[in-house]
Amino acid sequence: MIARLKDFASTNKSSINAYLSMIGGSAGRLVISLVYFIAIANTLTISDFGLFATASACGIMLSRLLAFGFVSPLYRIATVKPRLLGVYTAGFLGGMVLSAPLIAGAAWITYELIFAGQMQIGTFVKIMLAEVLCWRIMEIAVIVSYGINRFTAGAMLVVIATTFKTIAAVLFAWLTDGSLDVWSTYYILTNDLAALAAVIFFYPKVRLRWKPALYIRRWLDAVSVAGAEVLFYVQSELDKVLVLSLGGPETAGIYAILMRLVDLTALPVRAFLTVLVQRLMRDAKMLADIKTRIMLEGAVAAVSTAGLLGMAGFLWFFPEALGKNVAEAAPLLILVVLVPAFRNLIEYHSELLYATGRTVIRMLTLASLAAMKALLLAYVLGLHAEVEIWVELLNVAFFVLYLQSALLTYRALRSIAKRPI
């Protein structure tokens, strides 16, 4: 057994080192994110926190339209042909400008449908700019750093950017009256700072070269990835919008607190998925073995569930450790014990399709998941049951979504052993 582990470690040394670099960043980010979460969730009212979390979720969804998804070719080039990074960076910047009117229109429609009458338009605009432009630019610098194997630099940037947000949250809690409009100003300023740090200090120094012929060849893949990314975040974040629409800001706030705690337990899994995607880009046939598939799914589920149980156990003994507002939702956390595993496995399936080049199938799969999630959550919330009941039913809803995702994903990957990707 020891010899087998040594052989595995020797064979996968570079991947293990990459994962350890990112997990170090994830651990730092986990602690810092927790401080950020405590400051915001307990300074804003529960209703305002629900509105902020929902607006932020909408911004994350719309951010995937930036440059019409050209971040996907940018990442692939950084991974396999870094000498062309300057060319594709120029293409990304051009796409960013072209996509701005579409994103602005989509944001206006989102405001009118969901937030009009509940949030000032200026507050909404600041949150959208922070998510769609500033934070997304920081994420792209991280993605490119990972692509060129600068994992430590990418992990460091994530920690630095999250630290900026945490400092802003602590100052907001200490110095202000706790209004959502004031927080949105703090939020966009700190996200601006994160974007500037990413561009100046972390993005590789490249010479921009404009070559439209290369971009056109990659455009179909980029657009399909953008569509898939939007659909992924629609199915991932749609629950916050539905809870706000059907249950109101107070219910949305409690739900947002629960899901934020669930998200905090997922950071180690996401670091693993990043390494796995790069491995699959180079050797997709590693998924041909059914035992490997089962082992990977089991690892994702086990780590996700262990994280949730650890968080729930901590809050059971110290219910007000994360603040009074969080304490209201903390007893409900154990009721969603299976949700992190199913959510992370759905994300895992999406990454498998992306890594193996099934971008159109990925988009269709995510569209079907978004539709099913809307139906399931509308049904669960439409029962008007006690909070404990509908929270427990979330386990069933996410299990159904997991089954649908697994069936569609592995059906699409059946031919993986028969032909190269």
Phi, psi and chi 1 to 4 in degrees:
 res  aa     phi    psi   chi1   chi2   chi3   chi4
   1 MET       -  -45.7 -176.9   65.8  177.5      -
   2 ILE   -63.6  -40.5  -64.9  176.0      -      -
   3 ALA   -63.0  -39.7      -      -      -      -
   4 ARG   -65.6  -40.3 -174.2  175.3  -63.6  179.2
   5 LEU   -65.3  -39.9  -72.3  174.1      -      -
   6 LYS   -63.4  -39.9  -74.1 -177.6  177.1  178.9
   7 ASP   -65.1  -41.6 -177.9   60.0      -      -
   8 PHE   -62.5  -44.9  175.5   82.6      -      -
   9 ALA   -63.8  -38.6      -      -      -      -
  10 SER   -67.3  -42.6  176.7      -      -      -
  11 THR   -66.8  -36.3  -55.0      -      -      -
  12 ASN  -111.0   31.2  -61.6  -84.2      -      -
  13 LYS   -58.0  -46.9 -175.9  177.5  179.6  179.7
  14 SER   -64.6  -41.1   61.3      -      -      -
  15 SER   -66.4  -38.8  -64.9      -      -      -
  16 ILE   -65.7  -43.0  -67.9  171.3      -      -
  17 ASN   -62.4  -41.2  -72.1  -22.5      -      -
  18 ALA   -62.3  -44.1      -      -      -      -
  19 TYR   -64.2  -42.7  177.9   73.8      -      -
  20 LEU   -63.5  -36.9  -69.3  175.2      -      -
  21 SER   -62.8  -45.4  -63.9      -      -      -
  22 MET   -71.8  -36.2  -75.4 -173.3  -69.8      -
  23 ILE   -68.4  -30.9 -156.8   66.9      -      -
  24 GLY   -62.8  -44.1      -      -      -      -
  25 GLY   -64.5  -38.6      -      -      -      -
  26 SER   -65.7  -38.6  -66.6      -      -      -
  27 ALA   -64.0  -45.0      -      -      -      -
  28 GLY   -62.5  -41.5      -      -      -      -
  29 ARG   -65.6  -35.4 -175.5 -176.8  178.0 -170.4
  30 LEU   -60.9  -47.6  175.8   60.5      -      -
  31 VAL   -63.7  -46.5  174.7      -      -      -
  32 ILE   -66.5  -41.8  -62.4  165.6      -      -
  33 SER   -62.5  -34.5  -65.2      -      -      -
  34 LEU   -65.3  -42.6 -164.7   56.3      -      -
  35 VAL   -62.8  -43.9  175.9      -      -      -
  36 TYR   -57.9  -47.5  164.7   79.9      -      -
  37 PHE   -62.3  -44.8  170.1   66.5      -      -
  38 ILE   -59.9  -44.8  -66.8  169.1      -      -
  39 ALA   -63.5  -46.3      -      -      -      -
  40 ILE   -74.1  -46.7  -65.2  -56.0      -      -
  41 ALA   -64.6  -23.6      -      -      -      -
  42 ASN  -106.5   -3.2  -66.5  -72.3      -      -
  43 THR   -99.3  -47.2  -56.0      -      -      -
  44 LEU   -69.0  153.0  -64.4  171.7      -      -
  45 THR   -67.8  162.2   64.4      -      -      -
  46 ILE   -59.7  -38.3  -69.2 -179.6      -      -
  47 SER   -64.6  -46.6  -64.4      -      -      -
  48 ASP   -65.5  -35.4  -81.8   -9.7      -      -
  49 PHE   -64.6  -38.2 -177.3   73.3      -      -
  50 GLY   -62.9  -41.7      -      -      -      -
  51 LEU   -65.8  -43.7  -73.2  169.7      -      -
  52 PHE   -63.1  -46.0  168.2   66.5      -      -
  53 ALA   -62.5  -38.2      -      -      -      -
  54 THR   -70.7  -42.8  -53.3      -      -      -
  55 ALA   -63.4  -41.4      -      -      -      -
  56 SER   -61.9  -40.9  177.6      -      -      -
  57 ALA   -62.0  -41.0      -      -      -      -
  58 CYS   -65.0  -38.4  -68.9      -      -      -
  59 GLY   -64.0  -39.6      -      -      -      -
  60 ILE   -62.3  -42.3  -69.8  170.6      -      -
  61 MET   -61.6  -47.8  -72.7 -173.4  -93.1      -
  62 LEU   -69.4  -26.0  -67.1  177.5      -      -
  63 SER   -63.5  -21.8   72.4      -      -      -
  64 ARG   -75.2   -9.4  -90.6   50.1 -162.4  176.2
  65 LEU   -84.7  -11.2  -67.8  173.2      -      -
  66 LEU   -58.5  126.5 -168.6   67.9      -      -
  67 ALA    61.4   22.0      -      -      -      -
  68 PHE    53.4   36.9  -59.5  108.8      -      -
  69 GLY    80.0   14.6      -      -      -      -
  70 PHE   -69.3   -4.6 -155.6   74.3      -      -
  71 VAL   -64.3  -26.5   64.7      -      -      -
  72 SER   -65.6  -52.8  174.8      -      -      -
  73 PRO   -60.0  -34.2  -24.2   33.6      -      -
  74 LEU   -61.2  -43.4 -171.5   63.2      -      -
  75 TYR   -68.4  -42.5  177.2   52.3      -      -
  76 ARG   -62.5  -41.4  -70.1 -175.0 -175.6  -83.2
  77 ILE   -66.2  -41.6  -74.9  -61.4      -      -
  78 ALA   -60.9  -32.7      -      -      -      -
  79 THR   -78.7  -41.9  -58.6      -      -      -
  80 VAL  -112.6  -25.1  -63.1      -      -      -
  81 LYS  -140.6   66.8  -68.5 -177.5 -179.4  179.4
  82 PRO   -60.8  -19.1   18.4  -30.1      -      -
  83 ARG   -65.8  -20.2   59.7 -172.5  175.7   81.5
  84 LEU   -95.1   12.1  -66.8  176.3      -      -
  85 LEU   -63.4  -37.1 -167.4   54.0      -      -
  86 GLY   -63.2  -38.3      -      -      -      -
  87 VAL   -64.8  -45.9  174.2      -      -      -
  88 TYR   -78.2  -24.2  -80.5   79.4      -      -
  89 THR   -65.8  -41.1  -60.2      -      -      -
  90 ALA   -62.1  -41.8      -      -      -      -
  91 GLY   -62.2  -39.7      -      -      -      -
  92 PHE   -63.2  -44.1  171.5   79.0      -      -
  93 LEU   -62.9  -39.4  -67.2  173.8      -      -
  94 GLY   -64.0  -43.6      -      -      -      -
  95 GLY   -64.4  -33.3      -      -      -      -
  96 MET   -62.3  -43.9 -172.6  169.7   69.1      -
  97 VAL   -65.1  -44.6  173.1      -      -      -
  98 LEU   -65.7  -30.5  -68.0  173.7      -      -
  99 SER   -83.2  -12.0   65.3      -      -      -
 100 ALA   -57.8  -46.2      -      -      -      -
 101 PRO   -62.2  -38.5  -23.2   34.5      -      -
 102 LEU   -63.4  -44.6  173.3   64.5      -      -
 103 ILE   -65.9  -40.7  -64.1  172.2      -      -
 104 ALA   -62.1  -42.3      -      -      -      -
 105 GLY   -64.5  -42.8      -      -      -      -
 106 ALA   -65.0  -37.3      -      -      -      -
 107 ALA   -65.9  -40.9      -      -      -      -
 108 TRP   -63.3  -43.9  178.8   77.2      -      -
 109 ILE   -62.1  -42.3  -66.9  170.6      -      -
 110 THR   -59.5  -43.8  -59.4      -      -      -
 111 TYR   -62.2  -47.1  177.5   78.9      -      -
 112 GLU   -64.2  -36.7  -69.6  -63.3  -34.9      -
 113 LEU   -78.7  -33.0  -70.2  175.9      -      -
 114 ILE  -115.9  -41.5  -58.7  169.6      -      -
 115 PHE  -109.8  -13.0  -62.8   98.2      -      -
 116 ALA   -57.8  130.1      -      -      -      -
 117 GLY    88.7  -13.2      -      -      -      -
 118 GLN  -113.6  -22.2  -60.0 -169.7   81.9      -
 119 MET  -144.5  139.7  179.5 -173.4  -67.9      -
 120 GLN   -64.2  143.7  -63.6  176.8   21.2      -
 121 ILE   -61.3  -38.0 -177.6   65.9      -      -
 122 GLY   -63.2  -39.9      -      -      -      -
 123 THR   -62.1  -44.9  -58.3      -      -      -
 124 PHE   -62.0  -43.9  179.3   76.9      -      -
 125 VAL   -62.0  -42.1  168.5      -      -      -
 126 LYS   -62.9  -41.4  -75.6 -178.3  -79.6 -172.9
 127 ILE   -66.6  -40.4  -64.9  172.0      -      -
 128 MET   -62.9  -46.7  -71.9  -59.1  103.2      -
 129 LEU   -62.1  -38.9  -73.4  173.0      -      -
 130 ALA   -62.1  -43.6      -      -      -      -
 131 GLU   -80.0  -47.7  -63.2  -70.5    0.7      -
 132 VAL   -72.8  -39.8  173.0      -      -      -
 133 LEU  -103.2  -60.5 -175.4   62.1      -      -
 134 CYS   -68.4  -55.7  -56.3      -      -      -
 135 TRP   -67.4  -33.5 -168.1 -103.9      -      -
 136 ARG   -66.5  -37.9 -173.9   57.1  176.2  158.0
 137 ILE   -61.8  -41.6  -73.8  174.2      -      -
 138 MET   -61.4  -44.2 -172.6  -77.0  -60.0      -
 139 GLU   -60.7  -38.6  -72.2 -178.8  -35.4      -
 140 ILE   -67.0  -37.9  -71.5  163.8      -      -
 141 ALA   -61.9  -38.2      -      -      -      -
 142 VAL   -66.1  -45.1  172.4      -      -      -
 143 ILE   -59.4  -45.9  -71.2  167.9      -      -
 144 VAL   -65.5  -39.0  170.2      -      -      -
 145 SER   -60.7  -43.3  -66.3      -      -      -
 146 TYR   -63.7  -38.3  -71.4  164.0      -      -
 147 GLY   -61.7  -36.0      -      -      -      -
 148 ILE   -96.1   18.5   59.8  175.6      -      -
 149 ASN    67.6   24.5  -67.6  -36.4      -      -
 150 ARG   -95.6   66.1  -68.5  173.2   55.0 -170.4
 151 PHE   -67.7  -38.9  -66.0  100.2      -      -
 152 THR   -64.4  -42.5  -58.8      -      -      -
 153 ALA   -63.5  -42.4      -      -      -      -
 154 GLY   -62.8  -44.4      -      -      -      -
 155 ALA   -64.1  -38.2      -      -      -      -
 156 MET   -65.2  -40.5 -173.3 -176.5  -59.1      -
 157 LEU   -63.1  -41.5  174.7   55.4      -      -
 158 VAL   -59.7  -44.1  171.4      -      -      -
 159 VAL   -64.7  -43.5  171.9      -      -      -
 160 ILE   -63.0  -46.6  -69.6  170.9      -      -
 161 ALA   -63.1  -41.5      -      -      -      -
 162 THR   -67.5  -34.6  -52.4      -      -      -
 163 THR   -63.0  -41.6  -59.1      -      -      -
 164 PHE   -56.0  -47.5  -71.5  160.2      -      -
 165 LYS   -63.7  -37.6  -70.1  170.7   67.5  172.0
 166 THR   -68.5  -42.4  -58.8      -      -      -
 167 ILE   -60.3  -42.6  -67.9  171.1      -      -
 168 ALA   -62.2  -41.0      -      -      -      -
 169 ALA   -65.1  -41.3      -      -      -      -
 170 VAL   -66.2  -42.7  171.4      -      -      -
 171 LEU   -63.6  -39.3  -69.3  174.6      -      -
 172 PHE   -61.2  -44.6  168.5   70.2      -      -
 173 ALA   -66.8  -31.7      -      -      -      -
 174 TRP   -84.8  -37.5 -175.3   29.2      -      -
 175 LEU  -105.6  -14.8  -60.8  174.8      -      -
 176 THR  -117.2  178.4   74.5      -      -      -
 177 ASP   -86.1    0.0   60.7   -2.4      -      -
 178 GLY    82.6   21.0      -      -      -      -
 179 SER   -82.2  150.7   75.1      -      -      -
 180 LEU   -65.4  -36.9 -179.4   56.3      -      -
 181 ASP   -64.5  -41.8 -175.2   56.3      -      -
 182 VAL   -64.6  -42.3  172.0      -      -      -
 183 TRP   -62.1  -36.8  167.3 -120.5      -      -
 184 SER   -63.4  -31.8   67.7      -      -      -
 185 THR   -68.7  -47.6  -58.9      -      -      -
 186 TYR   -55.8  -41.2  -84.4   70.2      -      -
 187 TYR   -65.4  -46.4 -165.5   62.8      -      -
 188 ILE   -71.1  -34.8 -170.6  170.2      -      -
 189 LEU   -65.4  -42.2  -71.2  175.9      -      -
 190 THR   -71.9  -31.9 -167.4      -      -      -
 191 ASN   -70.8  -34.5  -82.0  -85.2      -      -
 192 ASP   -57.9  -44.9  -82.4  -21.7      -      -
 193 LEU   -62.4  -41.0 -171.5   58.5      -      -
 194 ALA   -62.8  -41.6      -      -      -      -
 195 ALA   -65.3  -42.2      -      -      -      -
 196 LEU   -63.7  -43.8  -74.1  172.3      -      -
 197 ALA   -61.7  -39.5      -      -      -      -
 198 ALA   -64.0  -45.8      -      -      -      -
 199 VAL   -70.5  -43.2  171.8      -      -      -
 200 ILE   -76.4  -41.7  -64.7  171.9      -      -
 201 PHE  -108.3  -19.9  -61.4  109.1      -      -
 202 PHE  -119.3  -28.4  -72.6   89.2      -      -
 203 TYR   -70.8  135.9 -161.5   86.1      -      -
 204 PRO   -56.0  141.0  -22.0   31.7      -      -
 205 LYS   -74.2  113.4  -59.8  -62.9 -176.6  -74.7
 206 VAL  -131.5  157.5  -65.4      -      -      -
 207 ARG   -97.4  118.3 -174.7  167.1   63.2   87.6
 208 LEU   -70.0  129.3  -60.7  179.7      -      -
 209 ARG  -134.2  129.7  -69.6  171.9  -69.1  161.1
 210 TRP   -95.6  115.1 -177.7 -106.2      -      -
 211 LYS  -136.5   82.9  -67.3 -169.7  176.5 -178.9
 212 PRO   -56.9  -31.6  -23.6   33.5      -      -
 213 ALA   -59.5  -37.4      -      -      -      -
 214 LEU   -71.0  -35.0  -70.3  178.7      -      -
 215 TYR   -68.9  -40.4  -48.9  145.1      -      -
 216 ILE   -60.6  -38.0  -67.7  170.5      -      -
 217 ARG   -64.1  -30.5  -92.1 -174.2  -89.5  160.8
 218 ARG   -94.4   -4.3  -61.9  -84.3 -175.1  173.1
 219 TRP   -66.4  -40.3 -149.4 -103.5      -      -
 220 LEU   -60.9  -44.2  178.0   61.0      -      -
 221 ASP   -63.4  -42.4  176.0   65.8      -      -
 222 ALA   -63.2  -45.7      -      -      -      -
 223 VAL   -65.7  -41.1  171.2      -      -      -
 224 SER   -66.0  -37.0   64.2      -      -      -
 225 VAL   -67.7  -40.7  168.9      -      -      -
 226 ALA   -60.4  -45.1      -      -      -      -
 227 GLY   -60.5  -42.1      -      -      -      -
 228 ALA   -66.6  -39.2      -      -      -      -
 229 GLU   -64.5  -44.7  -73.0  -72.4  -55.2      -
 230 VAL   -60.1  -45.9  170.4      -      -      -
 231 LEU   -66.2  -35.9  -71.3  168.8      -      -
 232 PHE   -60.8  -46.4  172.6   77.3      -      -
 233 TYR   -76.0  -24.7  -78.4   96.2      -      -
 234 VAL   -62.4  -50.4  164.8      -      -      -
 235 GLN   -70.4  -24.5   68.3   84.5   22.5      -
 236 SER   -81.2  -38.8  178.2      -      -      -
 237 GLU  -107.0   -5.6  -54.2  -70.4  -14.9      -
 238 LEU   -58.7  -30.3 -179.4   66.5      -      -
 239 ASP   -58.8  -37.9   42.0    6.7      -      -
 240 LYS   -64.6  -41.0  -63.1 -177.3 -179.5   69.9
 241 VAL   -65.9  -43.6  176.4      -      -      -
 242 LEU   -65.7  -41.7  -75.7  172.1      -      -
 243 VAL   -63.9  -40.3  173.8      -      -      -
 244 LEU   -63.5  -45.0  174.9   63.4      -      -
 245 SER   -68.0  -40.3  -58.3      -      -      -
 246 LEU   -94.9  -27.3  -61.3  173.7      -      -
 247 GLY  -112.3  -14.5      -      -      -      -
 248 GLY    91.1  170.3      -      -      -      -
 249 PRO   -61.3  -37.1  -23.6   33.1      -      -
 250 GLU   -64.1  -47.9 -172.7   82.2   12.8      -
 251 THR   -64.1  -38.8  -57.1      -      -      -
 252 ALA   -62.5  -35.9      -      -      -      -
 253 GLY   -66.5  -44.9      -      -      -      -
 254 ILE   -62.4  -43.8  -67.8  173.7      -      -
 255 TYR   -64.2  -41.4 -176.7   82.8      -      -
 256 ALA   -63.8  -38.3      -      -      -      -
 257 ILE   -62.4  -45.9  -70.8  171.2      -      -
 258 LEU   -59.0  -48.9  -82.9  177.1      -      -
 259 MET   -68.9  -30.0  -71.0  -60.7  107.3      -
 260 ARG   -67.2  -40.2 -177.1   57.3  179.9  164.3
 261 LEU   -63.8  -39.0  -68.7  171.6      -      -
 262 VAL   -63.2  -42.7  168.4      -      -      -
 263 ASP   -61.9  -37.0  -77.0  -20.9      -      -
 264 LEU   -62.2  -30.1  -72.0  172.5      -      -
 265 THR   -78.5   -9.3   66.7      -      -      -
 266 ALA   -92.7   -6.7      -      -      -      -
 267 LEU   -58.5  -43.1  -67.8  176.3      -      -
 268 PRO   -63.1  -33.7  -20.3   32.2      -      -
 269 VAL   -66.9  -41.0  175.0      -      -      -
 270 ARG   -66.8  -34.7  -68.1 -168.8  176.8  125.6
 271 ALA   -62.7  -41.7      -      -      -      -
 272 PHE   -62.8  -41.8  163.0   72.8      -      -
 273 LEU   -63.5  -35.7  -66.5 -178.7      -      -
 274 THR   -61.9  -45.1  -59.2      -      -      -
 275 VAL   -65.6  -42.1  175.4      -      -      -
 276 LEU   -61.4  -42.5 -179.8   63.6      -      -
 277 VAL   -59.3  -44.1  165.4      -      -      -
 278 GLN   -64.0  -39.6  -73.4 -157.0  -23.2      -
 279 ARG   -61.7  -42.0  -77.6  -69.6  -56.9  -85.9
 280 LEU   -69.6  -32.3  -71.3  172.5      -      -
 281 MET   -61.8  -31.4  -77.6 -178.2  177.4      -
 282 ARG   -92.6  -28.8  -60.4 -176.4  179.7  103.6
 283 ASP  -148.9   82.1 -179.0   21.2      -      -
 284 ALA   -69.5  -21.4      -      -      -      -
 285 LYS   -72.5   -6.4  -71.5 -172.7  177.7 -179.2
 286 MET   -63.8  -17.6   66.2  178.0  -76.6      -
 287 LEU   -86.7   -2.9  -79.4  178.3      -      -
 288 ALA   -67.0  -27.3      -      -      -      -
 289 ASP   -80.8  121.5 -176.7    7.9      -      -
 290 ILE   -62.8  -34.0 -171.5   68.5      -      -
 291 LYS   -64.3  -38.2  -69.3 -178.5  179.9  178.7
 292 THR   -63.9  -41.7  -59.3      -      -      -
 293 ARG   -61.6  -46.0  -64.8 -176.5 -178.9 -175.1
 294 ILE   -63.9  -41.9  -66.8  172.5      -      -
 295 MET   -62.6  -43.4 -178.5 -174.9   68.4      -
 296 LEU   -65.6  -43.9  -69.3  172.0      -      -
 297 GLU   -64.0  -41.7  -71.0 -136.0   -5.7      -
 298 GLY   -62.4  -39.4      -      -      -      -
 299 ALA   -65.6  -45.0      -      -      -      -
 300 VAL   -60.5  -46.5  170.1      -      -      -
 301 ALA   -64.5  -42.7      -      -      -      -
 302 ALA   -65.8  -46.6      -      -      -      -
 303 VAL   -64.4  -40.3  171.6      -      -      -
 304 SER   -63.3  -46.9  -56.8      -      -      -
 305 THR   -68.0  -40.3  -55.3      -      -      -
 306 ALA   -61.3  -40.4      -      -      -      -
 307 GLY   -62.6  -43.2      -      -      -      -
 308 LEU   -65.0  -44.3 -171.3  -77.6      -      -
 309 LEU   -62.9  -39.5  -70.1  173.5      -      -
 310 GLY   -62.2  -45.0      -      -      -      -
 311 MET   -64.7  -44.7 -178.4   74.8   73.5      -
 312 ALA   -63.5  -40.4      -      -      -      -
 313 GLY   -64.2  -42.2      -      -      -      -
 314 PHE   -60.5  -45.5  173.9   75.9      -      -
 315 LEU   -73.2  -21.6  -68.9  174.4      -      -
 316 TRP   -66.6  -41.9  176.4  -91.7      -      -
 317 PHE   -82.5  -31.1  -70.6  105.4      -      -
 318 PHE  -129.4   71.6  -52.2  100.7      -      -
 319 PRO   -60.9  -29.0   19.2  -30.8      -      -
 320 GLU  -103.4   16.5  -65.7 -164.3    2.9      -
 321 ALA   -63.0  -30.0      -      -      -      -
 322 LEU  -103.2   13.0  -55.3 -175.2      -      -
 323 GLY   106.8  164.0      -      -      -      -
 324 LYS   -69.3  -40.0  -67.9 -176.9  178.0  179.5
 325 ASN   -64.5  -42.3  -76.4   -7.5      -      -
 326 VAL   -65.8  -33.9  178.5      -      -      -
 327 ALA   -60.4  -27.9      -      -      -      -
 328 GLU   -67.3  -33.8  -69.9 -171.7   34.8      -
 329 ALA   -94.8  -18.6      -      -      -      -
 330 ALA   -55.0  -42.0      -      -      -      -
 331 PRO   -61.9  -20.1  -22.4   34.0      -      -
 332 LEU   -82.6  -13.6  -58.1  173.0      -      -
 333 LEU   -61.9  -41.4 -171.2   59.3      -      -
 334 ILE   -65.3  -20.8 -166.7   63.8      -      -
 335 LEU   -74.0  -14.7  -59.3 -179.9      -      -
 336 VAL  -110.2   36.0  -67.0      -      -      -
 337 VAL   -59.4  -30.2   63.6      -      -      -
 338 LEU   -93.4  -12.1  -61.1  178.5      -      -
 339 VAL   -61.4  -44.6  169.0      -      -      -
 340 PRO   -58.2  -41.3  -22.7   33.1      -      -
 341 ALA   -62.2  -47.8      -      -      -      -
 342 PHE   -67.4  -40.9  -65.2  139.7      -      -
 343 ARG   -61.8  -46.2  -75.0 -175.2   79.4 -158.8
 344 ASN   -70.6  -31.7  -69.6  -25.6      -      -
 345 LEU   -69.4  -35.0  -76.9  168.6      -      -
 346 ILE   -64.1  -41.9  -69.8  168.7      -      -
 347 GLU   -64.2  -39.3 -176.5  172.9  -14.1      -
 348 TYR   -59.4  -45.9  165.6   71.1      -      -
 349 HIS   -60.5  -41.8  -65.6  156.7      -      -
 350 SER   -62.2  -40.3  178.0      -      -      -
 351 GLU   -67.4  -34.6  -66.8  -63.2  -36.1      -
 352 LEU   -60.6  -45.5  -68.0 -175.0      -      -
 353 LEU   -65.9  -39.3  -67.7  173.8      -      -
 354 TYR   -65.5  -47.5  170.0   69.2      -      -
 355 ALA   -64.7  -29.7      -      -      -      -
 356 THR   -96.9   11.2   54.4      -      -      -
 357 GLY    81.4    9.4      -      -      -      -
 358 ARG   -87.2   60.3  -90.0   74.2  168.9  175.4
 359 THR   -71.0  -39.9   52.9      -      -      -
 360 VAL   -69.5  -44.2  175.1      -      -      -
 361 ILE   -61.7  -38.4  -65.6  173.3      -      -
 362 ARG   -60.0  -42.5 -179.9  178.1 -176.9 -121.2
 363 MET   -64.1  -43.7 -175.6  168.4   60.2      -
 364 LEU   -66.0  -39.3  -64.7  173.4      -      -
 365 THR   -62.2  -46.3  -61.4      -      -      -
 366 LEU   -66.1  -34.9  -69.0  170.3      -      -
 367 ALA   -62.7  -43.0      -      -      -      -
 368 SER   -67.2  -36.1   70.2      -      -      -
 369 LEU   -67.0  -40.2  -71.9  171.0      -      -
 370 ALA   -61.9  -43.4      -      -      -      -
 371 ALA   -64.3  -44.6      -      -      -      -
 372 MET   -65.0  -40.0  178.8   61.1   75.1      -
 373 LYS   -63.6  -40.3 -171.8  173.8 -167.3  178.5
 374 ALA   -60.8  -44.2      -      -      -      -
 375 LEU   -64.2  -46.0  -68.7  172.4      -      -
 376 LEU   -64.8  -45.0  -70.2  170.1      -      -
 377 LEU   -70.6  -36.8  -70.7  178.0      -      -
 378 ALA   -61.2  -39.6      -      -      -      -
 379 TYR   -66.9  -47.3  173.9   74.5      -      -
 380 VAL   -62.8  -46.4  168.3      -      -      -
 381 LEU   -72.3  -27.9  -66.5  167.9      -      -
 382 GLY   -72.2  -11.1      -      -      -      -
 383 LEU   -71.1  -18.8  -65.9  174.3      -      -
 384 HIS    52.8   39.1  -58.0  -67.4      -      -
 385 ALA   -84.3  173.6      -      -      -      -
 386 GLU   -59.5  153.1  -65.2  -68.4  -30.9      -
 387 VAL   -54.7  -44.7  172.8      -      -      -
 388 GLU   -59.9  -35.4  -69.2   82.1    0.0      -
 389 ILE   -70.7  -50.4  -65.2  174.4      -      -
 390 TRP   -70.7  -27.8   70.2 -103.5      -      -
 391 VAL   -66.3  -42.5  168.0      -      -      -
 392 GLU   -62.4  -37.9  -78.5 -173.8  -43.3      -
 393 LEU   -66.0  -16.8  -72.3  173.7      -      -
 394 LEU   -61.9  -31.7  -69.1  175.1      -      -
 395 ASN   -60.4  -43.0  -66.8  -70.3      -      -
 396 VAL   -66.7  -44.1  179.8      -      -      -
 397 ALA   -60.4  -45.2      -      -      -      -
 398 PHE   -72.7  -26.8  -81.2   93.6      -      -
 399 PHE   -66.4  -41.9  175.6   62.8      -      -
 400 VAL   -61.7  -43.2  172.3      -      -      -
 401 LEU   -63.4  -38.9  -68.3  169.9      -      -
 402 TYR   -62.4  -45.8  160.7   72.8      -      -
 403 LEU   -60.0  -43.6  -71.8  178.9      -      -
 404 GLN   -62.3  -45.2  179.5  178.7  -19.7      -
 405 SER   -62.0  -44.5  176.0      -      -      -
 406 ALA   -64.5  -43.7      -      -      -      -
 407 LEU   -62.4  -45.9  -71.7  171.0      -      -
 408 LEU   -70.4  -39.5  -66.4  173.4      -      -
 409 THR   -67.5  -51.9  -62.1      -      -      -
 410 TYR   -72.6  -23.9  -71.6  117.8      -      -
 411 ARG   -66.6  -40.0 -177.4  175.8 -178.8 -179.1
 412 ALA   -68.6  -24.7      -      -      -      -
 413 LEU   -96.9    6.4  -65.1  176.7      -      -
 414 ARG   -59.3  -32.8  -78.8 -173.3  -55.1 -177.8
 415 SER   -88.0    8.7   61.3      -      -      -
 416 ILE   -63.0  -31.0 -158.0  165.7      -      -
 417 ALA   -83.8  -11.5      -      -      -      -
 418 LYS   -94.0  -27.2  -60.9  177.7 -179.0  178.0
 419 ARG  -146.1  151.7   59.9 -172.5  179.5   87.9
 420 PRO   -70.1  154.6   26.5  -34.1      -      -
 421 ILE   -88.7      -  -56.4  -58.4      -      -
